[in-house]
């Protein structure tokens, strides 16, 4: 948990070792990140634990509240822990709820109409658990508790208000899927009224795998919601996952981000004044190093920039970015923990500018660049040229232009999070036996430009050159992999077709392409995930046959 103050930062986390009087720790830092003061909240004979990320909330009229758990050392006795602090994090009161020998845990809390609502997990007779919902008065006295779920495991991890005055709990379930399996689970959303009565529920994820729990749940200014965590591509292989909902909890969009790995997830999200989202979490890019990451995405989910962070610089480093906040200079701060095979686990605090640069690890990759990845030395006259360019810089959206006639605006980073964006610039040189020279210009959101000049020789080859290549001036089929739609950008001098085939050669789609330059958008809503081949024709000629991956 992180709080930004006028004098610096406050981190609320935990310390100690299991079964040795673990405690809740509050650390105070100045604006330079130097530690000023540490307070430890202990209870003799008990291990104390804070809840999950952002389990500390700012409350009215003043102060903070924190939910967590306590376990009696050398005993099975457990309870939900709830603490109230003033603005300087002195403890005003603490409460314990449902003290018992069965497993129980507090994970997140919400203030609403002078009451508090807490969610977490409570063991049930089947040796599984249900979502726990507790309501208290303003002084923390429990008014009631209720549980929600099925016969398998369920638990709550986040709790927020809904636009119509109800409560929305996010968490995890092994129930309510098409074929519930004891070792497979998914994200779980439950809407309840202020009396704790369930009004609605939803389950999200890959039903064939274990998707873990929902780790971030956010109210949006348009009365909608955003949820984040990870999605199982297969068991123990994940991608970061965000779903954007409208106010009726219908999904507006959902996207998978970054590379597939066993350690990747989103932990916390913030909505910014411009509607963008600031997102923090973890990922493995190569090897075994677990890196913290921060990225900013548009309201539609496009990546504007992404940075990685390594606290120790070691290839054995484990770096968890867990909670984020906006700072007064319009930058960001995040906290978590980090360690490696030399440095023990410690609290981790990072301050960045508005583009996520911390001045240590993540600013070296922000120099604007544009470079060809397959520039030929020469081509035959009559052949179309398709050159892939890689580019990037401080932040999207970019504009890419070329004297060949290519222009594309509003270019964002790929959802894979790669530092390099690619585009194919295609054209048909008009003169043989000459050196062809062209320029490519990249422009960032601030108007800064990077222009490079390239050339190759156009030779007069034999007449056996496939003349049908002249039919195609340029084409792009993107995104690839695709999910909901594909864009077919082309320029033909004859009418043609875009045809999609499965691996058995069965034609799935045939869409006409009118001559001249067009961008055609084709829906994939009725097409299942898989590997397909597409063919573009112009008149009677086949222009290209290539592969398309569809991932739902």
C-alpha positions as CSV (number, residue, x, y, z in Angstrom):
1,X,0.0,0.0,0.0
2,X,1.3,3.5,-0.9
3,X,0.1,6.9,0.2
4,X,1.6,10.2,-1.3
5,X,1.8,13.0,1.2
6,X,3.0,16.6,1.1
7,X,6.3,15.5,2.8
8,X,6.9,12.3,0.8
9,X,5.5,8.8,0.9
10,X,4.0,6.3,3.3
11,X,4.2,2.5,2.7
12,X,2.1,0.2,4.7
13,X,3.2,-3.5,4.5
14,X,4.4,-6.3,6.6
15,X,7.5,-7.7,8.2
16,X,8.9,-10.5,10.3
17,X,8.8,-14.3,9.7
18,X,5.9,-16.7,9.7
19,X,5.1,-18.0,13.2
20,X,7.5,-15.5,14.8
21,X,5.2,-12.6,15.6
22,X,4.8,-11.1,12.1
23,X,3.8,-7.5,12.2
24,X,2.2,-4.7,10.1
25,X,4.8,-2.0,9.3
26,X,4.3,1.6,8.3
27,X,7.3,3.3,6.8
28,X,7.6,7.1,6.1
29,X,9.9,8.4,3.4
30,X,10.8,12.0,2.4
31,X,10.4,13.2,-1.2
32,X,13.9,11.8,-2.0
33,X,12.9,8.3,-1.0
34,X,14.9,8.4,2.2
35,X,13.3,6.6,5.1
36,X,12.4,8.9,8.0
37,X,10.4,6.8,10.4
38,X,9.1,3.3,10.8
39,X,6.2,2.1,13.0
40,X,5.5,-1.5,13.7
41,X,2.1,-2.7,14.8
42,X,2.4,-6.0,16.8
43,X,0.2,-8.2,18.9
44,X,2.0,-10.5,21.3
45,X,1.5,-14.2,20.5
46,X,0.0,-13.5,17.1
47,X,1.1,-13.1,13.5
48,X,-0.5,-10.0,11.9
49,X,-1.0,-9.6,8.1
50,X,-2.3,-6.8,6.0
51,X,-4.7,-7.6,3.2
52,X,-3.9,-7.6,-0.5
53,X,-2.6,-4.7,-2.6
54,X,-4.5,-1.5,-1.9
55,X,-6.1,-3.0,1.3
56,X,-5.4,0.4,2.9
57,X,-8.0,3.1,2.1
58,X,-8.3,6.8,2.7
59,X,-11.5,7.5,4.6
60,X,-13.7,10.5,5.5
61,X,-13.7,12.7,7.5
62,X,-10.0,11.9,8.0
63,X,-7.5,9.1,8.4
64,X,-7.2,5.6,7.0
65,X,-8.5,2.1,7.4
66,X,-6.7,-1.2,6.8
67,X,-8.1,-4.8,6.7
68,X,-6.1,-7.9,7.2
69,X,-5.9,-11.0,9.3
70,X,-4.4,-12.4,12.5
71,X,-3.3,-15.9,13.4
72,X,-2.5,-17.1,16.9
73,X,1.0,-18.5,17.0
74,X,1.1,-22.3,17.5
75,X,-2.6,-22.5,17.2
76,X,-5.3,-22.8,14.5
77,X,-7.1,-19.7,15.9
78,X,-7.6,-17.0,13.3
79,X,-9.7,-13.8,12.8
80,X,-10.2,-10.9,10.4
81,X,-8.3,-7.8,11.5
82,X,-9.5,-4.2,10.9
83,X,-7.5,-1.1,11.9
84,X,-8.3,2.6,12.0
85,X,-5.5,5.2,11.8
86,X,-5.4,8.9,11.9
87,X,-3.7,11.0,9.3
88,X,-0.3,10.4,10.8
89,X,-0.9,6.7,11.0
90,X,-1.3,6.5,14.8
91,X,-3.6,3.6,15.6
92,X,-7.1,4.8,16.8
93,X,-8.7,1.3,17.2
94,X,-8.4,-2.3,16.1
95,X,-11.2,-4.9,15.7
96,X,-11.1,-8.7,15.3
97,X,-14.0,-10.5,13.7
98,X,-15.2,-14.1,13.5
99,X,-12.4,-15.5,15.7
100,X,-12.4,-19.2,15.1
101,X,-10.2,-22.3,14.4
102,X,-11.3,-22.4,10.7
103,X,-9.4,-20.5,8.1
104,X,-10.5,-16.8,7.7
105,X,-8.9,-13.9,6.0
106,X,-9.6,-10.2,5.3
107,X,-8.4,-9.0,1.9
108,X,-10.0,-5.6,1.0
109,X,-12.3,-2.9,2.5
110,X,-14.7,-0.1,1.5
111,X,-16.2,2.9,3.2
112,X,-19.8,3.6,2.3
113,X,-22.4,5.8,4.0
114,X,-20.6,5.9,7.4
115,X,-20.2,2.1,7.3
116,X,-17.4,-0.2,6.3
117,X,-17.6,-3.3,4.1
118,X,-14.9,-5.9,4.3
119,X,-14.3,-8.9,2.0
120,X,-12.1,-11.9,2.2
121,X,-12.4,-15.7,2.7
122,X,-14.0,-18.0,5.2
123,X,-13.7,-21.8,5.3
124,X,-16.9,-23.8,4.8
125,X,-17.7,-27.4,5.9
126,X,-16.6,-28.9,2.5
127,X,-13.0,-27.9,3.4
128,X,-13.3,-25.2,0.8
129,X,-14.2,-21.6,1.3
130,X,-16.6,-18.8,0.3
131,X,-16.5,-15.1,-0.2
132,X,-16.8,-13.3,3.1
133,X,-18.6,-10.0,3.3
134,X,-18.7,-8.1,6.7
135,X,-20.5,-4.9,7.4
136,X,-19.6,-2.7,10.4
137,X,-20.6,0.7,11.7
138,X,-18.3,3.7,11.6
139,X,-16.5,2.6,14.8
140,X,-15.8,-0.9,13.4
141,X,-18.5,-2.8,15.3
142,X,-19.7,-5.7,13.2
143,X,-23.4,-5.5,12.2
144,X,-23.5,-8.7,10.2
145,X,-21.5,-11.0,8.0
146,X,-22.6,-13.1,4.9
147,X,-20.9,-15.6,2.6
148,X,-21.3,-16.1,-1.1
149,X,-20.2,-18.9,-3.4
150,X,-20.6,-22.6,-4.1
151,X,-19.3,-25.9,-2.7
152,X,-15.8,-25.4,-4.1
153,X,-13.4,-22.6,-3.3
154,X,-14.4,-18.9,-3.6
155,X,-12.9,-15.8,-2.0
156,X,-13.0,-12.0,-2.3
157,X,-10.0,-9.9,-3.1
158,X,-11.4,-6.5,-4.0
159,X,-14.5,-4.5,-3.1
160,X,-15.8,-1.2,-4.6
161,X,-19.0,0.9,-5.0
162,X,-21.3,0.5,-8.0
163,X,-22.7,3.6,-9.7
164,X,-26.3,2.7,-8.5
165,X,-25.3,2.4,-4.9
166,X,-24.6,-1.3,-4.5
167,X,-21.3,-3.2,-3.8
168,X,-19.1,-5.0,-6.3
169,X,-16.8,-7.7,-5.0
170,X,-14.0,-9.1,-7.2
171,X,-12.2,-12.4,-6.4
172,X,-11.8,-16.0,-7.4
173,X,-14.1,-19.0,-7.9
174,X,-13.8,-22.7,-8.8
175,X,-17.6,-22.8,-9.1
176,X,-20.1,-21.5,-11.6
177,X,-18.1,-22.5,-14.7
178,X,-19.4,-24.8,-17.5
179,X,-17.6,-27.8,-15.8
180,X,-16.3,-26.8,-12.4
181,X,-13.0,-28.6,-11.6
182,X,-11.4,-28.6,-8.2
183,X,-8.0,-27.4,-9.4
184,X,-9.2,-24.8,-12.0
185,X,-10.6,-21.4,-11.2
186,X,-11.4,-18.0,-12.7
187,X,-12.1,-14.4,-11.9
188,X,-15.3,-13.9,-10.0
189,X,-17.5,-10.8,-9.7
190,X,-20.4,-10.5,-7.3
191,X,-22.7,-7.6,-7.1
192,X,-24.6,-7.3,-3.7
193,X,-26.8,-4.7,-2.1
194,X,-26.0,-3.0,1.1
195,X,-27.8,-5.7,3.0
196,X,-25.4,-8.3,1.5
197,X,-27.9,-9.9,-0.8
198,X,-26.4,-11.2,-4.0
199,X,-27.9,-9.4,-7.0
200,X,-25.6,-10.7,-9.9
201,X,-22.5,-12.7,-10.6
202,X,-20.1,-13.2,-13.4
203,X,-17.1,-15.5,-14.1
204,X,-14.2,-14.6,-16.4
205,X,-11.2,-16.4,-17.8
206,X,-10.0,-19.5,-19.6
207,X,-12.4,-22.3,-18.4
208,X,-9.8,-24.9,-19.3
209,X,-7.1,-23.5,-17.0
210,X,-6.6,-21.9,-13.6
211,X,-6.6,-18.1,-14.1
212,X,-6.0,-17.1,-10.5
213,X,-7.8,-14.3,-8.7
214,X,-8.9,-10.8,-9.8
215,X,-6.1,-8.5,-8.5
216,X,-7.3,-5.0,-9.4
217,X,-10.9,-3.6,-9.6
218,X,-11.4,0.0,-10.4
219,X,-14.3,2.5,-10.6
220,X,-14.1,4.6,-13.8
221,X,-15.3,8.1,-14.3
222,X,-17.9,7.0,-16.8
223,X,-19.6,4.8,-14.1
224,X,-18.0,1.7,-15.6
225,X,-15.3,-0.5,-14.2
226,X,-11.9,-2.0,-15.0
227,X,-10.6,-5.3,-13.8
228,X,-7.0,-6.6,-14.0
229,X,-4.9,-9.7,-13.3
230,X,-3.8,-12.5,-15.5
231,X,-5.3,-14.9,-18.0
232,X,-4.1,-18.5,-18.4
233,X,-3.0,-19.3,-21.9
234,X,-2.4,-22.8,-20.5
235,X,-1.8,-24.0,-17.0
236,X,1.2,-22.1,-15.4
237,X,1.6,-19.9,-18.5
238,X,-0.1,-16.5,-18.3
239,X,-0.6,-13.1,-20.0
240,X,-1.6,-9.9,-18.3
241,X,-5.4,-9.4,-18.7
242,X,-7.6,-6.3,-18.5
243,X,-11.4,-6.2,-19.0
244,X,-13.2,-2.9,-19.3
245,X,-16.9,-2.9,-18.3
246,X,-19.7,-0.5,-18.8
247,X,-21.9,0.5,-15.9
248,X,-24.1,-2.5,-16.5
249,X,-21.1,-4.8,-16.2
250,X,-21.1,-5.7,-19.9
251,X,-17.6,-6.0,-21.3
252,X,-16.6,-3.2,-23.6
253,X,-13.2,-4.7,-24.4
254,X,-10.7,-7.2,-23.1
255,X,-7.1,-7.4,-23.9
256,X,-4.1,-9.7,-23.2
257,X,-0.7,-8.0,-22.6
258,X,3.0,-8.7,-22.5
259,X,4.9,-11.9,-23.0
260,X,3.6,-15.3,-21.9
261,X,5.4,-16.6,-18.7
262,X,4.7,-18.3,-15.4
263,X,5.2,-15.0,-13.5
264,X,3.2,-12.2,-15.0
265,X,0.2,-10.3,-13.7
266,X,-1.3,-6.9,-13.1
267,X,-1.5,-5.9,-9.5
268,X,-2.9,-2.3,-9.5
269,X,-4.5,0.2,-11.8
270,X,-5.3,4.0,-11.6
271,X,-7.5,6.0,-13.8
272,X,-5.8,9.3,-14.8
273,X,-7.6,12.6,-15.4
274,X,-7.5,12.1,-19.2
275,X,-9.1,8.7,-18.9
276,X,-5.9,6.7,-19.5
277,X,-4.9,3.9,-17.1
278,X,-1.6,3.6,-15.2
279,X,-0.9,0.0,-14.6
280,X,1.7,-1.8,-12.5
281,X,2.6,-5.5,-12.1
282,X,5.3,-8.1,-12.9
283,X,6.6,-9.9,-15.9
284,X,9.5,-12.1,-17.1
285,X,10.9,-10.9,-20.4
286,X,13.8,-13.3,-20.7
287,X,15.5,-15.9,-18.4
288,X,14.3,-16.1,-14.8
289,X,14.4,-12.4,-13.8
290,X,11.0,-11.2,-12.5
291,X,10.8,-7.5,-13.4
292,X,8.4,-4.9,-12.1
293,X,6.6,-3.0,-14.9
294,X,4.5,0.1,-15.3
295,X,2.6,1.0,-18.4
296,X,0.1,3.6,-19.5
297,X,-2.8,2.6,-21.8
298,X,-5.5,4.5,-23.5
299,X,-9.2,4.2,-22.6
300,X,-9.4,1.7,-25.5
301,X,-6.5,-0.3,-24.1
302,X,-3.7,0.7,-26.4
303,X,-0.2,0.8,-24.9
304,X,1.2,4.3,-24.9
305,X,4.5,3.3,-23.1
306,X,5.8,0.6,-20.9
307,X,8.9,0.5,-18.6
308,X,10.6,-2.3,-16.6
309,X,12.3,-2.0,-13.2
310,X,15.0,-4.1,-11.5
311,X,15.8,-3.1,-7.9
312,X,19.2,-4.8,-7.7
313,X,20.2,-5.1,-11.4
314,X,20.8,-8.8,-10.9
315,X,19.7,-11.5,-13.3
316,X,18.5,-13.3,-10.2
317,X,16.4,-10.4,-9.0
318,X,12.7,-10.8,-8.1
319,X,10.9,-7.4,-8.3
320,X,7.2,-7.1,-7.4
321,X,5.4,-3.8,-8.3
322,X,2.2,-4.0,-6.3
323,X,0.6,-0.6,-5.7
324,X,0.8,2.7,-7.5
325,X,-0.1,6.4,-7.0
326,X,0.0,9.7,-8.8
327,X,2.5,12.2,-7.4
328,X,2.1,16.1,-7.2
329,X,4.5,16.6,-10.2
330,X,2.2,14.5,-12.4
331,X,4.6,11.6,-12.2
332,X,4.1,8.3,-10.4
333,X,5.3,6.3,-7.5
334,X,4.9,2.6,-6.8
335,X,5.8,0.2,-4.0
336,X,6.3,-3.5,-3.6
337,X,9.2,-5.7,-2.6
338,X,12.4,-7.0,-4.1
339,X,15.2,-9.4,-3.4
340,X,17.8,-11.6,-5.1
341,X,20.2,-14.4,-4.2
342,X,22.3,-11.9,-2.2
343,X,20.0,-9.2,-1.1
344,X,17.2,-10.2,1.3
345,X,13.6,-9.2,0.7
346,X,12.9,-5.6,1.4
347,X,10.2,-3.0,0.8
348,X,10.7,-1.3,-2.6
349,X,9.8,2.3,-3.5
350,X,10.2,3.8,-7.0
351,X,9.5,7.4,-8.1
352,X,9.1,8.1,-11.8
353,X,8.3,11.0,-14.1
354,X,5.1,11.2,-16.2
355,X,6.5,8.7,-18.7
356,X,7.5,6.1,-16.1
357,X,11.3,6.8,-16.3
358,X,13.0,6.4,-12.9
359,X,16.4,7.7,-14.0
360,X,18.1,4.4,-13.2
361,X,17.0,1.5,-15.4
362,X,14.2,2.5,-17.7
363,X,15.2,5.6,-19.6
364,X,17.8,4.2,-21.9
365,X,15.2,2.9,-24.3
366,X,13.4,6.1,-24.9
367,X,15.6,7.6,-27.7
368,X,13.5,7.8,-30.9
369,X,14.5,5.4,-33.6
370,X,13.4,4.1,-37.0
371,X,15.3,1.4,-38.8
372,X,14.6,-1.1,-41.7
373,X,14.6,-4.7,-40.7
374,X,14.9,-6.1,-44.3
375,X,16.2,-3.4,-46.6
376,X,17.3,-5.0,-49.9
377,X,20.5,-4.1,-51.8
378,X,18.5,-4.3,-55.1
379,X,15.2,-5.3,-56.5
380,X,13.9,-6.2,-59.9
381,X,11.9,-3.6,-61.9
382,X,8.3,-4.6,-61.8
383,X,8.5,-6.2,-58.4
384,X,6.6,-4.6,-55.5
385,X,8.8,-3.8,-52.5
386,X,7.8,-4.7,-48.9
387,X,10.2,-3.3,-46.3
388,X,9.5,-3.8,-42.6
389,X,10.5,-0.9,-40.4
390,X,11.0,-1.0,-36.6
391,X,10.5,2.1,-34.6
392,X,9.8,3.5,-31.1
393,X,10.7,6.2,-28.6
394,X,9.5,7.9,-25.5
395,X,5.7,7.4,-26.0
396,X,3.0,6.7,-28.4
397,X,0.9,7.6,-30.4
398,X,3.3,8.0,-33.3
399,X,2.9,9.0,-36.9
400,X,5.0,7.2,-39.6
401,X,5.4,8.8,-43.0
402,X,7.5,8.0,-46.1
403,X,8.2,9.7,-49.4
404,X,7.0,6.4,-50.9
405,X,3.5,7.6,-50.2
406,X,3.0,5.7,-46.9
407,X,1.4,7.5,-44.0
408,X,-0.1,6.1,-40.8
409,X,-1.3,8.0,-37.7
410,X,-2.1,7.0,-34.2
411,X,0.3,4.1,-33.9
412,X,0.6,2.5,-30.5
413,X,2.8,-0.2,-29.1
414,X,1.8,-3.8,-29.6
415,X,-0.1,-5.5,-26.7
416,X,3.0,-7.8,-26.4
417,X,4.8,-4.8,-24.8
418,X,7.8,-4.9,-27.2
419,X,9.9,-1.8,-27.3
420,X,9.9,-1.9,-31.1
421,X,6.8,-1.3,-33.2
422,X,6.8,-2.6,-36.8
423,X,5.1,-1.6,-40.0
424,X,5.5,-2.7,-43.6
425,X,6.0,0.0,-46.1
426,X,5.1,-1.3,-49.6
427,X,5.5,0.4,-52.9
428,X,6.2,-0.2,-56.6
429,X,9.3,1.6,-58.0
430,X,8.6,3.2,-61.4
431,X,12.0,3.3,-63.1
432,X,14.7,0.7,-63.8
433,X,18.5,0.9,-63.8
434,X,18.6,3.6,-61.2
435,X,19.3,4.1,-57.4
436,X,16.0,4.5,-55.6
437,X,16.2,6.8,-52.6
438,X,13.4,7.5,-50.0
439,X,13.0,8.8,-46.5
440,X,11.0,7.6,-43.5
441,X,10.0,10.1,-40.7
442,X,8.7,9.2,-37.3
443,X,6.9,11.8,-35.2
444,X,6.0,11.5,-31.5
445,X,3.1,13.2,-29.6
446,X,5.3,16.3,-28.8
447,X,6.1,16.9,-32.5
448,X,9.7,15.6,-32.2
449,X,10.8,13.8,-35.4
450,X,13.4,11.3,-36.5
451,X,14.0,11.1,-40.3
452,X,16.3,8.5,-42.0
453,X,17.1,8.1,-45.6
454,X,17.5,4.8,-47.4
455,X,18.3,3.6,-50.9
456,X,18.5,0.5,-53.1
457,X,19.2,-0.3,-56.7
458,X,16.4,-1.1,-59.2
459,X,17.7,-3.5,-61.8
460,X,16.2,-4.5,-65.1
461,X,15.7,-8.3,-64.6
462,X,14.5,-10.8,-67.2
463,X,11.0,-10.8,-68.5
464,X,10.3,-13.9,-66.4
465,X,9.6,-11.7,-63.4
466,X,6.1,-12.5,-62.2
467,X,4.1,-9.6,-63.7
468,X,1.2,-10.1,-61.4
469,X,3.3,-8.4,-58.6
470,X,2.5,-5.2,-60.4
471,X,-1.1,-5.6,-59.4
472,X,-0.2,-4.9,-55.7
473,X,1.1,-1.6,-54.6
474,X,1.0,-2.5,-50.9
475,X,-0.9,-4.5,-48.4
476,X,-1.1,-5.1,-44.6
477,X,-3.2,-7.5,-42.7
478,X,-3.2,-6.6,-39.0
479,X,-3.2,-7.2,-36.1
480,X,-1.7,-10.6,-36.4
481,X,-2.3,-12.4,-34.0
482,X,-5.9,-11.1,-34.2
483,X,-8.9,-11.5,-31.9
484,X,-12.1,-9.7,-32.9
485,X,-11.3,-8.0,-36.2
486,X,-8.6,-7.7,-38.8
487,X,-7.8,-4.7,-40.9
488,X,-6.9,-5.3,-44.6
489,X,-5.0,-2.4,-46.0
490,X,-4.3,-2.6,-49.7
491,X,-3.9,-0.8,-53.0
492,X,-4.8,-2.9,-56.1
493,X,-5.2,-1.9,-59.7
494,X,-7.8,-4.7,-60.3
495,X,-10.7,-6.0,-58.2
496,X,-9.7,-8.9,-56.0
497,X,-10.5,-11.0,-53.0
498,X,-9.4,-11.7,-49.5
499,X,-9.9,-15.4,-48.7
500,X,-9.4,-17.2,-45.4
501,X,-8.7,-21.0,-45.2
502,X,-8.4,-23.4,-42.3
503,X,-5.5,-25.9,-42.1
504,X,-7.5,-28.5,-44.0
505,X,-7.9,-26.1,-47.0
506,X,-11.5,-25.3,-46.3
507,X,-12.5,-21.8,-47.3
508,X,-13.9,-19.9,-44.3
509,X,-14.2,-16.4,-45.6
510,X,-14.3,-14.8,-49.1
511,X,-14.4,-11.0,-49.1
512,X,-14.3,-8.8,-52.2
513,X,-11.5,-6.1,-52.4
514,X,-12.3,-3.2,-54.7
515,X,-9.4,-1.7,-56.7
516,X,-7.6,1.4,-55.6
517,X,-6.5,2.1,-52.0
518,X,-8.8,0.9,-49.3
519,X,-8.7,-0.2,-45.6
520,X,-11.3,-3.0,-45.1
521,X,-12.3,-4.1,-41.6
522,X,-13.4,-7.7,-41.3
523,X,-15.1,-9.2,-38.2
524,X,-13.8,-12.4,-36.8
525,X,-16.6,-12.8,-34.3
526,X,-17.8,-16.1,-35.9
527,X,-14.3,-17.6,-36.3
528,X,-12.8,-19.8,-33.7
529,X,-9.2,-19.5,-32.3
530,X,-6.6,-21.3,-34.5
531,X,-4.1,-21.0,-37.3
532,X,-5.4,-20.0,-40.7
533,X,-4.1,-19.0,-44.1
534,X,-5.2,-16.0,-46.1
535,X,-4.9,-15.3,-49.8
536,X,-5.1,-12.0,-51.5
537,X,-5.9,-12.0,-55.2
538,X,-6.0,-9.2,-57.8
539,X,-8.0,-10.1,-60.9
540,X,-6.9,-13.7,-61.8
541,X,-3.5,-13.4,-60.1
542,X,-2.6,-14.5,-56.6
543,X,-0.8,-11.7,-54.8
544,X,0.1,-13.4,-51.5
545,X,-0.6,-16.4,-49.3
546,X,0.3,-15.9,-45.6
547,X,-0.5,-17.2,-42.1
548,X,-3.0,-15.6,-39.7
549,X,-3.3,-16.5,-36.0
550,X,-6.6,-15.9,-34.3
551,X,-6.6,-16.0,-30.5
552,X,-9.9,-15.5,-28.6
